[in-house]
Amino acid sequence: MKIILTFDVEQDCPPFFSTTFGVREGLPRVLDVLKEHDVQATFFFTGEIARTFPEILDKIREDGHEVGCHGLYHERFDKLSKEVTRKRIEEALKILGRVASFRAPNLQFPNEYYDILAELGIKVDSSKATYKGSPGIRFIGEVLEVPVNVSSIISRLPWRIQKRVHGRGSVIVYMFHPWEFVRMPKHYRIDCWFGTGEHALKMLARIIKFYKSLGAEFLTMIQFYHEYVKG
């Protein structure tokens, strides 16, 4: 069993808010948990956040994690032309440096745009989800698509409920957001504050412990890519 933990590093609960409590407060807490359990993860940064918080970007790389691209801004690429999409991703990559993994905001990226990723050096993408109808791991053109299996809201549920979801499949991709690990104000939308803060942090640690008890292997996106193409 292979587990890929991923984090979309963006503003708090976009597009509803522009605060960055998650990046400034939640992300350091996440890194502490990952370090405690000796697990590497993939962090998909928007170029905007990477430009604003370069020290956090550097810290993630120093800790041995993978940095991926999450676009320049948190915007849906299926609402943008192919030309604009290319420009946005190119600009993001200028800020992020060389990366090999990509995830589109809102898990929305048209199949006809995947040649852009290949041309820009992206090897592996995670812009689709099995719970949204993705057929699973496959190549779309030259890019390996590794869909999300478990959405972030699952990890904020009580353990007795969410544990039914864990452990299903040989390759399981989790999607989290740093803002979930900060207690979001209750005047925000319910899906933006329910289960956030210490509860989410404890559940992240519990998920890691659960899979370690099963002898699962934790990989970053690019590590999985290399294993997959080698057969």
N, C-alpha and C positions, 0 to 999 in steps of 0.2 A: 504494500500500500504506500502510495506517494502523496504527500500533502504539500500544497503550495499556498502559503499565506501571503495575501496581497493587501496593500493599503493604498487607497486613492488619496493623494495629498493635495488638498484643495481648500477653499474657504469653507466655513461652517454651513453644512446643510444647503448647498446651492440648489436652485437659484434664489432661494428665499432670503439668504443673509450674506453679508459680505465680511463678517467678523472672522478672525483667525485664531480663536481660542484653541481649536484642535491642534493646529500646527505649533503654537507656542507652548501649550500646556499638555495636550494629550499625547503628542508624538514622543516627547521625552519619556513619558510613562510607558508607552508601548516599547520603546527601545530597551528600557530597564527590564521589562518582562522577557523580551526575546533574549537578552543577554543572560539573564538568570537561568534560562532553560536551554541556552546554547543552541538557538534556532536562528537560521537566516530567513529573510523574507524579501519580497519585491515591493518597492515603493514607487507607485506611478505618480510623478510630480507634474502639475501644470507648470508651464514655463513661467507664468506670472508668480506663482508661489516660490519657485526656485530662485527667481531674480530678487524677490523680496527677502528671502531667508537663506542666503547662500551658506551660512554656517551650519544650518540644519542639514542641508544637502551634503555638505562635506562630512558631517558627523555620521550620517547613515552609511556613506561609503567607507569611512574609517572603521566602522563596526562590522564590515564585511557583507553588508546587504547589497542587493541589486537596486539600481535606480532605473526606472522605466519612464516613458513619456506618456502624459495624460493630456496632450494638446497644449496650446499656448494659454488659452482661457478655458474655463469650464463652460463649453458651449457644444451643442449637438451638431455633429458633422453632417448628419442627414438633412440638416437645414441649410447647409452651406454648399456652394458649388465646388466642383472638384478642384478648380484653380485656387479658390480661396482656401480650401482644405490643405492643399499642398503648401501654400505660403504660411499658414498657421503652424503646421508641423515643422517646417523648415526653421521657422523663427524659434520655436520651442527647443529644437535640437541645438541651435546655436547657444542657447542658455545652459542646457543640460549637459552638453558635451556628448561624447559617443555613448549611445545606449542601443540595446538590441531588442527591447521589449516595449510594447505599446498597449494602452487601453483607452478607448474613446469614452468620454463622459456619457453618463446615462446608458452605457452599453449600447450605443447606437453608432454603427459605422457601416456604410453601404459596401456590399461585396465588390462593386465595381471600383472602389477606391483602394483596394488592397495593393494594387500595383504601385501606388504612391509609397506605401510602407516599404515594399521591397526595394524600390529605387533609392530610398533614403537609408538603407542599411538595417531596417527592422527585420528580425528573424522570426519573432514569435509575438502573437497578439492574443489578448484576452478581452475582446470587445463584445462577446456574445455570452449567453447563459443557457444552460440546459433547461432551466425552469422557464425560459422564454422560447423554447422550441429548438434550440441548437441541437444538431445531430451528434455533437461530441467533437472529439479531437480529430482534426483533419487539416490538410493543406488547402488554403484558398490562394491559388496562384503559387507563389514561392514562399508564402508566409504560413507558418504553422499556427493554426487557431486552437487555443486551449481555453475552452469556455469556463466561466464561473459556474460552480455547482451549488454553492451556499451563499446566500445574500447576507449582508451585514445585520439585517434586522433579526435574523435567527439567533445570533450570538447575544442579543439583548433580552431574549426571552428567559423565563425561569429554566433552570437546568433540567428539571423533570420533563419539560416539554421539548426543549431543543435537542436533548440527547438522542431522541428518536431519529434525528436527521443525520447525526454524525456516523461515520464509519461505513457509509454506503458508497461503494465504488472502489476501484483500484487506484484512480487518480482523482483527488478531490481539491478543487480550487476554492479558497475562501476569499471573500471580498469584504474589507473593513474600511473605515474612514477615521482619521485621527480625532475628529470632533466627537465621535461616539464615546471616547474615553475621558471626556470632560462633561460634567453635569450641565447640560444645556438648560437654559431658563424655561420655565413652564409656560411662558407666554408665547413661546415658539410653537409651531405645529406639533401635534402629538408624536408624529413619526420622527421629529427632530429632537425630542427630549426623552421619549420613553426608553427606559433601561440604560440611559447613558451614565457615564461617570464611573464610580468605583465598581458598580455591578458589572459593567461591560469589561472592565479591566480584569476582574476576578474570573469572568467567564472565558476570556482569552487565555489566561493561564490554565484554566481547567480543561479547555479544548486541547491545548498542547500536551498536558499531562495525560489526557485520555488517549491520544494517539501514540504517545511514547510508550504507554502501557501495552499497546498493541504491536509495538516494534515497528511502527511506521517510519518512513524516511521523509525528512523535510527537505524540500528543494526550492530554489528560486526558479523563476520562469526560464531564464537562460540555461540553467543547469538541467532542467527537464528537457529543454529543446535539444541539448547536446546528447542526452541519453536516448531520446526518442529517435533522432536521425541515425544514431549508431545502431539502432535496432536492438 
